[in-house]
Amino acid sequence: CNHVPVFFVRDPLKFFDFIHSQKPHPQTQVQDPNTFWDFLSLEPISVHMVTMIFSNRGTPFTYRHMHGFGNHTFRFVNDKDEGVWVKFHFLTDAGIKSFSDEEAREMTKLDPEFHRNDLFQFIDNGGEATWTLKVQIMTDEQAMNYKFNSFDNTKVWLHEDAPLIPVGKLVINRNVKNFFAEAE
């Protein structure tokens, strides 16, 4: 999941270019923001994602205070081999909270692992991090006749066209004892 419901590119072949835009400069080995902005200037489809990550929700305060979205469209199929298209929304029960740019820069200096430390300590102190899982569903016919390509992960399905349906809860209530054995 990502903390925003869209992504930078819709063409899988351009994903590699996006990843390269995040890498350090080949000569200096220092990250060069010009590379990222060069990529964005050549990919106008990225505007939706860029406006979201540079919005007030761009830097979540904690993992507990952010939504999660499965950016891709998934398929649910029942035992009769009947299927529908699905988008996942993990909506935080703690409420949305974000860092300002200045706060995020300061926290990076104080604790570069702040998000992981916060979640670990919260759970270690008896807390439960929870999200409400909701899905949007479209039939094959709805997906094929939608106002835009319903599989385009640079766009969102409008809630009036595919309402959010509550499914359950994601609850994190224990920390792993051995990360490599349990999570890796």
Secondary structure, 3 states (H helix, E strand, C coil): CECCCCCCCCCHHHHHHHHHHCCECCCCCCECHHHHHHHHHHCHHHHHHHHHHCCCCCCECCHHHCCEEEEEEEEEECCCCCEEEEEEEEEECCCCCECCHHHHHHHHHHCCCHHHHHHHHHHHCCCCEEEEEEEEEECHHHHHCCCCCCCCCCCCCCCCCCCCEEEEEEEECCCCCCHHHHCC
